[in-house]
Amino acid sequence: MQQLNGRVAVVTGAGDGIGRGVATRFIAEGAKVLIAELNETAGQAVADELGDNAHFLQTDVGNKDDVDAMIAATVERWGTIDILVNNAWGGGRISRVEQKTPELLAAGMDVGFYGPLWAMIAAHGVMKENGYGRIVNMCSLNGVNAHMGTLEYNSAKEALRGATRTAAREWASTGITANIICPAAKSAAFRRVMGEHPELEAAADASNPMGRIGDAEADIAPVAVFLASEESRYLTGNTLFVDGGSHINGSSWAPDLGD
């Protein structure tokens, strides 16, 4: 039986990587999915590939008006929202702490923290009224372990983890759950970083206890399906490390940041 039959979901950053993998599995499990993606070409291509139960909306998750419109458009199209997956990330630059600019840090927080928080708040009213809501926020082992070179990403994702746990506590009696996945997958962001630092990909694979970085659809998306389903109704405020065991002892690889 399809685990998400009849459910309505929003997946941000669904034009590639983890977001695309999650959207694909959600559709296979019977959900209707809003593909919220900044890249119009990529987002529309995913929606076309997934068929009638998918709809693309160009969305800049760093812009509150876009985020509010994303939730409103979902409710207008399908009458409700049951599931919210905050996955989108864009930008960032590998550099030392002292080299980060105010603009880079602000952009990281807008996309990685404020955007997901605005989406949670915008979806809350409908979810509370329905007595059912599943919020799945993609965070990162980068923040938990404080990986070098990615201060803006680490900080935004750890702020989001704190907000998710707070919302989980405050909304626990309403039927809304809020959980975190810290994934290890060869996402668009992963590929971008590895393109800039090709020496890191082999090191990342080698440092993983399972010997590989995960696949977005086969390894990460099934956990998102579980967290989006009725089966996870007694699970909230948790961080699930879907990372092949990388969190156990941390990751030893590090970029060369120069002097």
C-alpha positions in Angstrom: 0.0 0.0 0.0 1.2 3.5 -0.8 2.4 5.2 2.4 1.5 8.7 1.3 -1.7 8.1 -0.7 -3.7 11.3 -1.0 -1.2 13.4 0.9 -0.1 16.8 -0.4 3.6 17.8 -0.1 5.9 20.7 -0.8 9.5 19.8 -1.5 11.9 22.8 -1.9 15.0 22.5 -4.0 13.4 19.6 -5.9 15.0 20.3 -9.2 18.0 18.1 -8.4 19.7 16.0 -5.9 18.1 15.1 -2.6 15.0 17.2 -3.3 14.4 15.5 -6.6 14.9 12.1 -5.1 12.4 12.8 -2.3 9.8 14.2 -4.7 10.2 11.2 -6.9 9.6 8.8 -4.0 6.7 10.8 -2.7 4.9 10.6 -6.0 5.6 6.9 -6.1 4.0 6.6 -2.7 0.8 8.4 -3.8 1.4 12.0 -2.8 0.8 15.2 -4.8 4.0 17.3 -4.8 4.7 20.9 -5.4 8.2 21.2 -6.9 9.5 24.4 -5.4 12.7 25.3 -7.2 14.6 28.4 -8.2 15.9 27.0 -11.4 12.9 27.1 -13.8 14.4 24.7 -16.3 15.3 22.0 -13.8 12.1 22.4 -11.8 9.8 22.2 -14.7 11.7 19.2 -16.1 11.2 17.3 -12.8 7.5 18.2 -12.7 7.0 17.0 -16.3 8.9 13.8 -15.6 6.8 13.0 -12.5 3.4 13.6 -14.2 0.0 14.9 -13.2 0.5 14.7 -9.5 3.5 17.1 -9.6 3.4 20.8 -10.1 6.3 23.2 -10.5 6.4 26.7 -8.9 9.5 28.8 -9.3 10.5 29.7 -5.7 13.3 31.6 -4.1 13.3 30.3 -0.6 15.4 33.2 0.6 12.5 35.5 -0.2 9.7 35.4 2.4 7.1 36.5 -0.2 8.0 33.6 -2.4 7.8 31.2 0.5 4.4 32.4 1.6 3.2 32.2 -2.0 4.6 28.6 -2.3 2.4 27.4 0.6 -0.6 29.4 -0.5 -0.3 28.0 -4.1 -0.2 24.5 -2.7 -3.4 25.0 -0.7 -5.1 26.7 -3.6 -4.3 23.9 -6.0 -4.9 20.9 -3.8 -6.9 22.2 -0.9 -4.4 21.5 1.9 -0.7 20.8 2.8 0.2 17.7 4.8 4.0 17.5 4.3 6.7 20.1 4.1 10.3 19.1 3.2 12.8 22.0 3.5 15.7 20.9 1.4 16.8 23.9 -0.8 20.3 25.3 -0.6 22.2 27.6 -2.9 25.4 29.4 -3.0 28.0 29.3 -0.3 31.8 29.3 -0.8 34.6 27.3 0.6 36.7 29.8 2.6 38.0 30.4 6.1 35.9 31.9 8.9 37.8 35.3 8.7 37.2 35.5 5.0 33.4 35.3 5.1 31.5 38.4 4.1 28.4 39.8 5.6 26.6 39.2 2.3 27.6 35.6 2.2 26.6 34.9 5.7 23.2 36.7 5.3 22.5 34.8 2.1 23.2 31.5 3.9 20.9 32.3 6.7 18.1 33.5 4.4 18.1 30.3 2.3 19.2 27.8 5.0 17.4 29.1 8.1 14.8 31.9 7.5 13.3 30.3 4.4 12.5 27.0 6.0 11.3 28.7 9.2 8.9 31.0 7.2 7.6 27.9 5.3 7.0 26.1 8.6 5.1 29.1 10.0 3.1 29.5 6.8 2.1 25.8 6.8 1.3 25.6 10.5 -2.3 26.9 10.4 -3.5 24.4 7.8 -1.7 21.5 9.4 -3.0 22.4 12.9 -6.6 22.7 11.5 -6.2 19.2 9.9 -4.6 17.7 12.9 -1.9 16.3 10.7 1.4 17.7 9.6 4.8 16.3 8.8 7.8 18.7 8.6 11.1 17.2 7.4 14.1 19.6 7.5 17.3 18.7 5.7 20.3 19.7 7.9 23.8 18.5 7.8 26.6 16.7 9.5 28.7 19.7 8.4 27.1 21.7 11.1 27.1 19.0 13.7 30.8 18.3 13.3 31.8 21.9 12.3 33.4 21.0 9.0 36.0 23.5 7.8 35.3 26.1 5.1 31.5 26.1 5.2 30.7 28.5 8.1 27.5 30.0 6.4 26.1 26.5 5.7 27.0 25.0 9.1 25.5 27.9 11.0 22.3 28.0 9.0 21.7 24.3 9.3 22.4 24.2 13.0 20.0 27.2 13.5 17.4 25.2 11.6 18.0 22.2 13.8 17.3 24.3 16.9 14.1 25.8 15.3 12.9 22.4 14.3 13.2 21.0 17.8 11.5 24.1 19.2 8.6 23.7 16.8 8.4 20.0 17.5 8.0 20.8 21.2 5.5 23.6 20.8 3.4 21.8 18.2 3.5 18.2 19.6 -0.1 18.2 20.8 -1.5 19.4 17.4 -0.7 16.3 15.3 2.3 18.1 13.7 5.7 16.4 13.8 9.0 18.1 13.0 12.1 16.1 12.4 15.6 16.5 10.9 17.5 14.4 8.4 21.3 15.0 8.2 22.0 13.2 4.9 25.2 12.1 3.2 24.3 12.1 -0.5 25.9 13.2 -3.8 23.5 16.2 -4.1 23.9 19.2 -6.4 25.7 21.1 -3.6 28.0 18.1 -3.0 28.9 17.9 -6.7 29.5 21.7 -6.8 32.0 21.5 -3.9 33.7 18.4 -5.3 34.0 20.2 -8.7 35.9 22.9 -6.9 37.9 20.5 -4.8 38.1 17.2 -6.7 40.6 15.7 -4.2 37.8 15.6 -1.6 35.4 13.2 -3.3 37.6 10.1 -2.9 38.4 11.2 0.7 34.7 11.6 1.4 33.9 8.1 0.1 36.9 6.6 2.0 35.9 8.3 5.3 32.4 6.9 5.2 32.0 3.6 7.2 30.0 2.1 4.4 32.6 3.2 1.8 30.4 5.5 -0.2 28.4 8.7 -0.1 24.7 7.9 -0.5 22.2 8.0 -3.3 19.5 10.7 -3.0 16.6 8.6 -4.1 17.6 5.1 -2.9 19.2 6.0 0.4 17.8 9.3 1.6 14.3 9.5 0.2 12.9 6.3 1.9 13.6 7.9 5.3 11.9 11.1 4.2 8.9 8.9 3.2 8.8 7.3 6.6 9.0 10.7 8.4 6.2 12.0 6.1 3.9 9.1 6.8 1.5 8.0 9.5 4.0 5.5 10.6 6.2 8.2 12.2 3.4 9.7 14.3 5.2 9.2 17.6 8.5 10.6 16.4 9.2 14.3 16.7 12.1 16.6 17.4 14.7 14.0 16.3 17.8 14.2 14.2 18.2 11.2 11.9 21.7 10.8 10.5 21.2 9.1 7.2 24.8 9.0 6.3 26.2 5.5 6.2 27.5 5.9 9.7 29.6 9.0 9.1 28.3 10.7 12.3 29.7 7.9 14.6 33.3 9.2 14.6 32.9 12.3 12.4 34.5 12.8 9.0 38.2 13.2 8.7 38.4 14.8 5.3 39.0 18.6 5.0 39.5 21.1 2.2 42.8 22.9 1.7 41.9 26.4 2.7 45.4 27.8 2.1 47.0 30.3 4.4 
